[in-house]
Amino acid sequence: MSNWYERSFGEDYLRIYRHRDRHEAYQQVGRMIGWLKLPVGSHVLDLCCGAGRHALALAEAGFRMTGIDLSGCLLNEAQKADKKRQITWIKSDMRRLPEEPALQGSFDAVVNLFTSFGYFEEDGEQLKVLQQIHKALKPQGKYMIDLLNEEYVKEHLVPFSQREVDGITISETRRLHNGFVEKEIHVEQVGAPSRRYWERVKLYTLPLMKNLLHAAGLRMDQVYGDYQEKTYHVRQSPRMIVIGQRE
C-alpha cells in the first residue's frame, strides 16, 4: 500500500489548499529574503516545492531557483505557471535527491516550507531529509524550515471543519495521535465518487528539532513564531520557523 504523501498531492490537493495563493507567497518570500540575508542572484533550492508558488516568487525576486517535489501533478502545475521557464523542476523523494553534481554543495540556501517536514514514521527518515539539505548546501549555506508549533497545535486544534469550493464539499477531521497531527479529508462532488485523503505530520519540540539538525550538521541560528517576524513562543506561536546554516 502506498504512503499517504504518495496519494494526497493531486488535483484535489490544489482545491483543498487553493486559499494558499500567490499573494501570500510573495509576502512570505519578502520575509524569507530578509531572514536568510540572500543577495540577489543566489542559488536557492525549494525542497518540497509543490505547485511552485514560493519558487516562482523567489525567481521573480531575482534568485536562481530549483524546485523539487515528489508529486508529478503538482510539478506539472508549477511548470505551467513558470511561463518564463526560469526554474529547474525535479521530481524526487526529499530523502534521496538525485546524485547529480548540480545538486551537490551548490546552493546558497535551501527552503522547506508549508509544513513539508515530518512526513515519515521514524525520526531516522526525517534525519535523511536534513542530511540531504546539508548535502545540497554550500559551506555556510543557509536553510529555512517552516514547521507547525507543537504546543500551539495541541491547544488550538480544530477537530472538524467543512467548507465549499467550486460546488465541492471539503470536510476535514483532525486529531493528535502518538506525536503526530493527523487529518482525514473527505471530498464530495455531485456526479462524482467521493474521495478520502490523509495527511500525517510529526510534531517536534524546539529542543528535539535542534538535536536533529545538529545530527545532520546544521546549525540553528534563529527561530520565528510566524511570518510577521514575531519571536518564537513555545505556546503562543502558530509556527516554528527555523533559520540556520550548514556547519
Buried (B, 14 or more C-beta within 10 A) or exposed (E): EEEBBEBBBBEBBBBBBEEBEBEBBBEBBEBBBEBBEBEEEBBBBBBBBBBBBBBBBBBBBEBBBBBBBBBEBBBEBBBEBBEEEEBBBBEBBBBEBEEEEEBEEBBBBBBBBBBBBBBBEEBEBBBBBBBBBBBBBBEEBBBBBBBBBBBBBEEEEEEEEEEEBEEBBBBBBBEBEEEBBBBBBBBBBEEEEEBEBBBBBBBBEBEBBBBBBBBBBBBBEEBBBBBEEBEBEEEBBEBBBBBBBBE
